[in-house]
């Protein structure tokens, strides 16, 4: 079976765009979190860093409630931003033909969405870590499964963004490169089934919150598996290729919208 490739065209420099995206996030993300996390006390604990939280039956102080609210707002912001970028990438893929014919450089736009998501997730997904908090990366990666999963997803997104960028420019034409997107989508979706989320494990309604979070993440996983399957089928040269081609970006838009409505 042969995989579809993209004909080479002049391409912008990847390091320059990645640096620009990182600079944009340096401006926007700390400001978005500053108000929410301004009252947080910086003491590491298992789960979200900041201060030790009581169990479901323990009384909470005003400071603890403030910290929980800050963590909730940060987590929701992260999901909403990721959803916006996923939905945008899906739209760009879906309408890539007419857009690229008019503005050829836009063929790099949807891989840039993945690069942007990866940079954000790597740096800002856990702001209790240095340079925003006092917790050290090595300690958190060793002792916190949620942090490890966040950084694993960041690496996957960055790798996927780089590969798809090079495919869009016609630099990478190997057959295996066409299967990276489907494999990452499917593998990441399976990993999401085992995602550990500490945010809803406190407070009087913690059981309802955890059930909602698990249900939301299950929907993300199912959408991701659909994206991986349809993307893989769209890469195969068959008479059904044109049928499968629009399904993966439509599912990406669906996943993005689901993420944008995430709440804890």
Secondary structure by P-SEA (a helix, b strand, c coil): cbbbbbcccccccaaaaaaaaaaaaaaccccccccccccccccccccccccccccccccccaaaaaaaaaaaaaaaaaaaaaaaaaaaaaaaaaaaaaaaaacccccaaaaaaaaaaaaaaaccccccccccccccaaaaaaccaaaaaaaaaaaaaaaaaaaaaaaaacccccccccaaaaaaaaaaaaaaaaccccccccccaaaaaaaaaaaaaaaaaaaaaaaaaaaaaaaccccccccccaaaaaaaaaaaaaaaaccc
